[in-house]
């Protein structure tokens, strides 16, 4: 009877062994997209975080020099993520990144990458912009010269740009050793009152680098003003008429700047 009772007992439960910890994820790398080791104020910095793993990526995180997370890509399935920063004095410093995978509803992060240091140098000094003639109020039909004066005359100044506060720009290639550039602005019924500024481009580190912008100056036109949207629709304005000029000359100046930058000043 005792044997029969013992034989009817269920087999003992197997002893639960703890699962081994998951394999650590390989450490990512953080590098500059353009290969620059130095940036100038106003440039866009692109850093690339690469995850050297065949596992399915769930996302990436970017951290600044204080260890604070400043960007998150989630969901993100690619093994490479690009992060964009603005080159300023405050953005200079060391950055790190990590990636993570998801397993059984849990986020498993990698170790952080080795730091990549963003070095930022001051942009070239701002030019000055003046009006010829200088008047407190202009009328339709007046002609105004926008005079952009470069603080020095290095041979590697390639281009000058004029800006308006309603969002457009005109680019003009310049000859070597030129310190001043003018743009002829004819005030028509389609020209709104607005503020104008200028900057110039030089070749630094084998690429065009924009200077700081000049202080804004006002051009006030007596009479009816036209909104920015209507300015776009009507065309014929200072910037709308020169859109094609801007695109063509910008590409041309970049090409010339890079070619001459490689040959050296």
C-alpha positions as CSV (number, residue, x, y, z in Angstrom):
1,X,0.0,0.0,0.0
2,X,2.8,2.4,0.9
3,X,4.6,1.7,-2.3
4,X,1.4,2.3,-4.3
5,X,1.0,5.6,-2.6
6,X,4.6,6.6,-3.3
7,X,4.3,5.5,-6.9
8,X,1.3,7.8,-7.4
9,X,3.1,11.0,-6.3
10,X,4.0,13.4,-9.1
11,X,7.7,13.8,-9.9
12,X,9.5,16.6,-8.1
13,X,9.6,20.0,-9.8
14,X,13.0,20.8,-11.4
15,X,15.1,23.3,-9.5
16,X,14.8,26.7,-11.3
17,X,18.2,27.9,-12.5
18,X,18.6,31.6,-13.1
19,X,18.9,32.7,-16.7
20,X,22.4,33.9,-17.7
21,X,22.6,37.6,-18.2
22,X,22.4,38.8,-21.8
23,X,25.5,39.3,-23.7
24,X,26.7,43.0,-23.4
25,X,26.1,45.1,-26.5
26,X,29.1,46.3,-28.4
27,X,30.1,49.8,-27.7
28,X,29.1,52.4,-30.3
29,X,31.3,54.9,-32.0
30,X,30.6,58.7,-32.3
31,X,32.3,60.6,-35.2
32,X,31.8,63.7,-37.3
33,X,29.9,63.2,-40.5
34,X,32.0,65.7,-42.5
35,X,35.3,64.7,-41.0
36,X,36.0,68.1,-39.6
37,X,38.0,68.5,-36.4
38,X,37.2,72.2,-36.1
39,X,34.0,74.2,-36.6
40,X,33.1,77.9,-36.9
41,X,30.3,79.7,-35.2
42,X,27.1,79.4,-37.3
43,X,28.0,76.1,-39.0
44,X,25.9,73.0,-38.6
45,X,27.6,70.1,-36.8
46,X,26.5,66.6,-37.7
47,X,27.8,63.7,-35.6
48,X,27.2,60.0,-36.4
49,X,26.5,57.3,-33.8
50,X,27.2,53.8,-35.2
51,X,26.0,50.6,-33.5
52,X,28.3,47.7,-34.4
53,X,25.7,45.0,-33.8
54,X,23.4,42.7,-35.9
55,X,20.6,42.9,-33.3
56,X,17.5,44.9,-34.0
57,X,18.1,48.5,-32.8
58,X,15.3,50.3,-30.9
59,X,16.8,53.7,-30.6
60,X,19.8,56.1,-29.9
61,X,20.6,58.7,-27.3
62,X,23.0,61.6,-27.4
63,X,24.6,63.2,-24.4
64,X,26.4,66.5,-24.0
65,X,29.5,67.4,-22.0
66,X,27.6,67.5,-18.7
67,X,26.2,64.0,-19.3
68,X,22.7,65.4,-20.0
69,X,20.7,63.7,-22.7
70,X,20.0,66.2,-25.4
71,X,18.5,64.1,-28.2
72,X,16.6,60.8,-28.5
73,X,15.8,58.8,-31.6
74,X,13.1,56.3,-30.8
75,X,11.8,54.3,-32.6
76,X,14.8,54.0,-34.8
77,X,15.7,50.8,-36.6
78,X,18.8,51.7,-38.6
79,X,22.3,50.9,-37.2
80,X,23.5,54.5,-37.7
81,X,21.9,57.7,-36.4
82,X,22.9,61.3,-37.3
83,X,22.5,64.1,-34.8
84,X,22.6,67.8,-35.7
85,X,24.1,70.6,-33.5
86,X,24.6,74.3,-34.1
87,X,28.2,75.4,-33.7
88,X,28.3,78.0,-30.9
89,X,30.6,78.8,-28.0
90,X,28.2,77.0,-25.6
91,X,27.9,73.9,-27.8
92,X,31.7,73.3,-27.8
93,X,32.6,70.3,-25.7
94,X,32.7,66.5,-25.6
95,X,29.6,64.4,-26.6
96,X,28.8,60.7,-26.2
97,X,26.1,58.4,-27.5
98,X,24.6,55.0,-26.8
99,X,22.0,52.8,-28.5
100,X,19.5,50.3,-27.0
101,X,17.6,47.2,-28.0
102,X,14.3,46.0,-26.6
103,X,13.9,42.5,-25.2
104,X,10.8,41.1,-23.4
105,X,9.5,44.7,-23.1
106,X,12.8,45.8,-21.4
107,X,15.2,48.4,-22.7
108,X,18.8,47.1,-22.8
109,X,21.3,50.0,-23.4
110,X,24.8,49.7,-24.6
111,X,27.7,51.4,-22.9
112,X,28.3,55.0,-24.0
113,X,30.7,55.7,-26.8
114,X,34.1,57.3,-26.3
115,X,33.6,61.1,-26.3
116,X,33.9,63.1,-29.5
117,X,35.0,66.7,-28.8
118,X,33.4,69.5,-30.8
119,X,35.8,72.4,-31.2
120,X,34.3,75.8,-32.1
121,X,36.2,78.8,-33.3
122,X,34.8,82.3,-33.7
123,X,33.4,83.1,-37.1
124,X,35.1,85.9,-39.2
125,X,34.4,89.4,-38.0
126,X,31.1,90.9,-39.2
127,X,31.1,93.5,-42.0
128,X,29.2,96.8,-41.8
129,X,26.3,97.6,-44.0
130,X,25.3,101.2,-45.0
131,X,22.9,102.9,-47.4
132,X,23.7,105.3,-50.2
133,X,22.0,107.7,-49.9
134,X,21.3,107.5,-46.2
135,X,17.7,108.7,-45.7
136,X,15.2,108.2,-42.8
137,X,12.4,107.7,-45.4
138,X,12.4,106.6,-49.0
139,X,9.8,106.8,-51.7
140,X,8.8,104.5,-54.5
141,X,11.1,104.9,-57.4
142,X,14.1,105.8,-55.3
143,X,17.4,103.9,-55.9
144,X,19.3,102.7,-52.9
145,X,22.8,101.2,-52.8
146,X,23.4,98.6,-50.1
147,X,27.1,98.9,-49.3
148,X,28.7,96.0,-47.5
149,X,32.2,96.7,-46.2
150,X,34.5,93.9,-45.2
151,X,36.7,94.7,-42.1
152,X,39.8,93.4,-43.9
153,X,40.7,92.5,-47.5
154,X,42.0,88.9,-47.5
155,X,42.4,87.4,-50.9
156,X,40.3,84.5,-50.0
157,X,37.0,86.3,-49.7
158,X,34.8,84.6,-52.3
159,X,31.3,85.9,-51.9
160,X,29.0,88.4,-50.2
161,X,25.4,87.8,-49.3
162,X,22.7,90.3,-48.6
163,X,19.7,89.4,-46.4
164,X,16.3,90.8,-45.7
165,X,14.3,90.1,-42.6
166,X,11.5,88.5,-44.6
167,X,13.7,85.5,-45.3
168,X,15.5,85.8,-48.6
169,X,19.1,86.3,-49.6
170,X,21.1,87.4,-52.7
171,X,24.6,86.1,-53.2
172,X,27.3,87.9,-55.2
173,X,30.7,86.5,-56.1
174,X,33.5,89.1,-55.5
175,X,37.0,89.6,-57.0
176,X,40.1,89.0,-54.9
177,X,41.2,91.8,-52.5
178,X,37.8,93.5,-52.7
179,X,36.8,95.3,-49.5
180,X,33.5,96.7,-50.5
181,X,30.5,95.4,-52.4
182,X,27.3,97.2,-53.4
183,X,23.9,96.0,-54.4
184,X,21.5,98.2,-56.4
185,X,18.0,98.2,-54.8
186,X,15.3,100.0,-56.7
187,X,12.3,100.7,-54.5
188,X,9.1,99.7,-56.4
189,X,5.5,99.2,-55.4
190,X,6.4,95.6,-54.6
191,X,9.3,96.5,-52.3
192,X,8.2,96.4,-48.6
193,X,9.9,98.3,-45.8
194,X,12.2,96.0,-44.0
195,X,15.6,95.4,-42.4
196,X,18.7,94.3,-44.3
197,X,22.0,92.8,-43.4
198,X,25.1,91.3,-45.1
199,X,27.8,88.7,-44.6
200,X,30.8,87.4,-46.5
201,X,32.3,84.0,-47.2
202,X,36.0,83.1,-46.8
203,X,37.8,79.8,-47.3
204,X,38.8,78.3,-44.0
205,X,39.9,74.7,-43.5
206,X,39.3,74.0,-47.2
207,X,35.6,75.0,-47.1
208,X,33.5,78.2,-47.4
209,X,32.9,79.8,-43.9
210,X,30.4,82.6,-43.4
211,X,31.2,85.6,-41.3
212,X,29.0,87.0,-38.7
213,X,26.2,89.1,-40.1
214,X,26.4,92.9,-40.0
215,X,24.0,94.7,-37.8
216,X,20.5,95.2,-39.4
217,X,19.7,98.5,-40.9
218,X,16.1,99.7,-41.8
219,X,14.9,100.7,-45.2
220,X,11.5,102.5,-44.7
221,X,9.4,103.1,-47.8
222,X,6.7,105.7,-47.6
223,X,3.3,104.4,-48.7
224,X,1.5,101.1,-48.7
225,X,3.6,98.1,-47.5
226,X,3.3,94.6,-48.8
227,X,3.3,91.5,-46.7
228,X,5.9,88.8,-47.1
229,X,3.4,86.4,-48.5
230,X,2.2,88.9,-51.1
231,X,5.9,89.6,-51.9
232,X,6.3,85.9,-52.8
233,X,3.2,85.9,-55.0
234,X,3.9,89.1,-56.9
235,X,7.6,88.6,-57.5
236,X,9.7,91.4,-59.0
237,X,11.1,92.3,-55.5
238,X,14.8,92.7,-54.5
239,X,15.0,89.0,-53.5
240,X,12.4,87.3,-55.7
241,X,14.0,88.6,-58.9
242,X,17.4,87.4,-57.8
243,X,16.5,83.9,-56.6
244,X,18.1,82.2,-59.6
245,X,21.1,84.5,-59.3
246,X,21.5,83.4,-55.7
247,X,21.3,79.7,-56.4
248,X,23.8,79.9,-59.3
249,X,26.3,82.1,-57.7
250,X,26.2,80.2,-54.4
251,X,27.1,77.0,-56.1
252,X,29.7,78.7,-58.2
253,X,31.3,80.3,-55.2
254,X,31.4,77.1,-53.2
255,X,33.1,75.3,-56.1
256,X,35.6,78.0,-56.6
257,X,36.2,78.3,-52.9
258,X,36.9,74.7,-52.4
259,X,39.1,74.4,-55.4
260,X,41.2,77.4,-54.4
261,X,41.2,76.4,-50.8
262,X,42.8,73.1,-51.7
263,X,45.5,74.9,-53.6
264,X,46.1,77.2,-50.6
265,X,46.1,81.0,-50.4
